[in-house]
Amino acid sequence: MSKQSRFLCIGGFLNGTQVKDQGDSFVCVENGKKVTYFKKEIFHQDSWNHDYYVCETTTDQQAQNWVYDIE
């Protein structure tokens, strides 16, 4: 699922590797381009509050929808 790659949950796992806190933001290279991910806390009443890294092209609404599993 490609949209999931735009969200990294701190304490979660990406390709079997735990995602550690990288500070307020970090840069990675995707398809030869630098992409910045920013930290965002997203509240969900049915789970713990989690900090997520959200891709720079992701809107707040898209991030909220993803956490709440809304298409």
Backbone hydrogen bonds in HBPLUS format (Angstrom, degrees):
<---DONOR---> <-ACCEPTOR-->    atom                        ^
c    i                          cat <-CA-CA->   ^        H-A-AA   ^      H-
h    n   atom  resd res      DA  || num        DHA   H-A  angle D-A-AA Bond
n    s   type  num  typ     dist DA aas  dist angle  dist       angle   num
A0005-SER N   A0002-SER O   3.09 MM   3  5.59 142.3  2.24 111.1 120.5     1
A0006-ARG N   A0003-LYS O   3.14 MM   3  5.61 160.3  2.18 110.9 117.0     2
A0007-PHE N   A0004-GLN O   3.03 MM   3  5.53 166.6  2.05 120.0 122.5     3
A0055-CYS N   A0006-ARG O   3.03 MM  49  5.11 152.4  2.11 150.1 152.1     4
A0008-LEU N   A0053-TYR O   2.93 MM  45  4.96 156.6  1.99 139.6 146.9     5
A0053-TYR N   A0008-LEU O   2.67 MM  45  4.96 157.7  1.72 144.7 152.8     6
A0012-GLY N   A0009-CYS O   2.85 MM   3  5.10 154.7  1.91 127.5 131.3     7
A0010-ILE N   A0051-ASP O   3.05 MM  41  5.86 165.4  2.07 157.4 162.1     8
A0011-GLY N   A0019-VAL O   2.94 MM   8  5.53 174.0  1.94 155.8 157.6     9
A0019-VAL N   A0012-GLY O   2.91 MM   7  5.70 163.6  1.94 147.3 150.7    10
A0014-LEU N   A0017-THR O   2.81 MM   3  5.22 169.1  1.82 147.2 148.0    11
A0017-THR N   A0014-LEU O   2.91 MM   3  5.22 164.5  1.93 116.3 120.8    12
A0039-LYS N   A0024-ASP O   2.84 MM  15  5.19 162.2  1.87 150.6 146.9    13
A0026-PHE N   A0037-TYR O   3.01 MM  11  5.49 148.2  2.12 146.3 155.4    14
A0037-TYR N   A0026-PHE O   2.84 MM  11  5.49 169.1  1.86 168.8 172.5    15
A0028-CYS N   A0035-VAL O   2.90 MM   7  5.43 163.3  1.92 155.6 159.1    16
A0035-VAL N   A0028-CYS O   2.73 MM   7  5.43 166.6  1.75 169.5 174.0    17
A0030-GLU N   A0033-LYS O   2.78 MM   3  5.30 160.6  1.82 160.9 158.3    18
A0033-LYS N   A0030-GLU O   2.93 MM   3  5.30 164.3  1.96 116.4 121.4    19
A0056-GLU N   A0036-THR O   2.88 MM  20  5.58 133.1  2.10 167.1 171.8    20
A0038-PHE N   A0054-VAL O   2.96 MM  16  5.33 162.9  1.99 144.7 142.2    21
A0054-VAL N   A0038-PHE O   2.81 MM  16  5.33 165.4  1.83 148.7 149.1    22
A0040-LYS N   A0052-TYR O   2.72 MM  12  5.29 148.0  1.82 157.5 167.3    23
A0052-TYR N   A0040-LYS O   2.77 MM  12  5.29 171.9  1.78 152.6 155.1    24
A0042-ILE N   A0050-HIS O   3.19 MM   8  6.09 161.3  2.23 173.9 172.6    25
A0047-SER N   A0044-HIS O   3.16 MM   3  5.61 168.8  2.17 119.4 121.4    26
A0058-THR N   A0055-CYS O   2.92 MM   3  5.41 166.5  1.94 123.4 126.6    27
A0063-ALA N   A0059-THR O   3.02 MM   4  6.31 157.5  2.07 150.9 157.0    28
A0064-GLN N   A0060-ASP O   2.94 MM   4  6.18 161.9  1.97 150.3 155.1    29
A0065-ASN N   A0061-GLN O   2.88 MM   4  6.05 165.0  1.90 151.7 156.0    30
A0066-TRP N   A0062-GLN O   2.94 MM   4  6.09 152.9  2.02 144.5 151.6    31
A0067-VAL N   A0063-ALA O   3.09 MM   4  6.36 164.0  2.11 153.4 156.4    32
A0068-TYR N   A0064-GLN O   3.01 MM   4  6.22 157.4  2.06 151.3 157.9    33
A0069-ASP N   A0065-ASN O   2.80 MM   4  5.72 101.4  2.43 133.4 151.5    34
A0070-ILE N   A0065-ASN O   2.72 MM   5  4.76 170.4  1.73 143.0 146.5    35
A0069-ASP N   A0066-TRP O   3.08 MM   3  4.80 152.9  2.16  96.0 104.1    36
